[in-house]
Structures are given as structure tokens and as C-alpha cells.
Amino acid sequence: MNKDEILDELKVVENNLNIKLSNKYKQFLSEEVKDTDAYEIQTSQADTVYLYNYKDLLERNETYTIQDIEPDYLLIGQDGDLGYFINVKNNSEQVYSLDLGALGSLDMDEEAQDIYKLKA
């Protein structure tokens, strides 16, 4: 798929979840992740994070009922049970993390100013 087709698919995700994705995140998905099945990055803490492609965003967020528990956030990747999120209500580029078992009960930790800075 080319960049424009991926951006069109991301519009479908936005419409289905009634959210707005940040421009940097959409750019990252359409230019870096593309339709790769397994896109992994190393963080500055040497953690390996699996970032979802556009095809997996809806399914992963539905599986973990993210919008029911944390409606302002979108799950964008995982490192085991640690979920990585972006805020979809305040147009922020920041990336957050939280143990998926603690959703709704703990505040999220700030991980990076944007998706590009999450990479080591």
C-alpha cells in the first residue's frame, strides 16, 4: 500500500472510533510502519516495543476495550503487558505507557514527546 492509501485507512479508524489522530502519528504509520506485520523499535531504555500497523489498530483497541476504559487514549503498541498509548482528545503528540492490567486505575507514564522520539 502506498502512503495515501494508508492515510485513507487511518481516516476509517478515526471515523470508527470517533477520534482524531495526530499528524506526526499518521505520518509515522504511513511512512515508517506502512503495512509491515511486525514493526519493532528499541526505546532509549532498551525496551523493545511492537507498534501496530494501521490494520491492527481497531482490533487491538477493541480486544482490550480501550475506548470503554480510557476513551481519551488509543493503544498504539505493546511491550508484553505494557501498553503504549497516544491521547486522541487533546491533539498531543506525546506517547504514554501503562500496564494493560491497570487501565482505568492508574495514571499513564509519559514515555516520549512524540512517536519519533520513542525510538532510541
TAPETA-V723084 format. One record per backbone hydrogen bond with DSSP energy under -0.5 kcal/mol. NH is the residue of the N-H (numbers start at 0). CO is the residue of the C=O. Records with the same first field share a line. If there is no record, write none. Layout:
BEGIN
NH = CO, CO
END
This chain:
BEGIN
5 = 1
6 = 2
7 = 3
8 = 4
9 = 5
10 = 6
11 = 7
12 = 8
13 = 9
14 = 10
15 = 11
16 = 12
17 = 13
18 = 13
19 = 87
25 = 21
26 = 22
27 = 23
28 = 24
29 = 25
30 = 26
31 = 27
32 = 27
33 = 28
35 = 32
38 = 50
39 = 37
40 = 48
42 = 46
45 = 42
48 = 40, 46
49 = 77
50 = 38, 48
51 = 75
53 = 33
55 = 52
56 = 52
59 = 55
60 = 56
61 = 57
62 = 58
63 = 59
64 = 61
65 = 60
67 = 64
68 = 64
69 = 65
72 = 69
73 = 85
75 = 73, 83
76 = 83
77 = 49
78 = 81
81 = 78
82 = 80, 97
83 = 76
84 = 95
85 = 73
86 = 93
87 = 71, 85
88 = 71
94 = 111
95 = 84
96 = 108
97 = 82
99 = 80
101 = 98
102 = 99
104 = 101
105 = 101
108 = 96
110 = 94
111 = 94
116 = 113
117 = 113, 114
118 = 114, 115
119 = 41
END
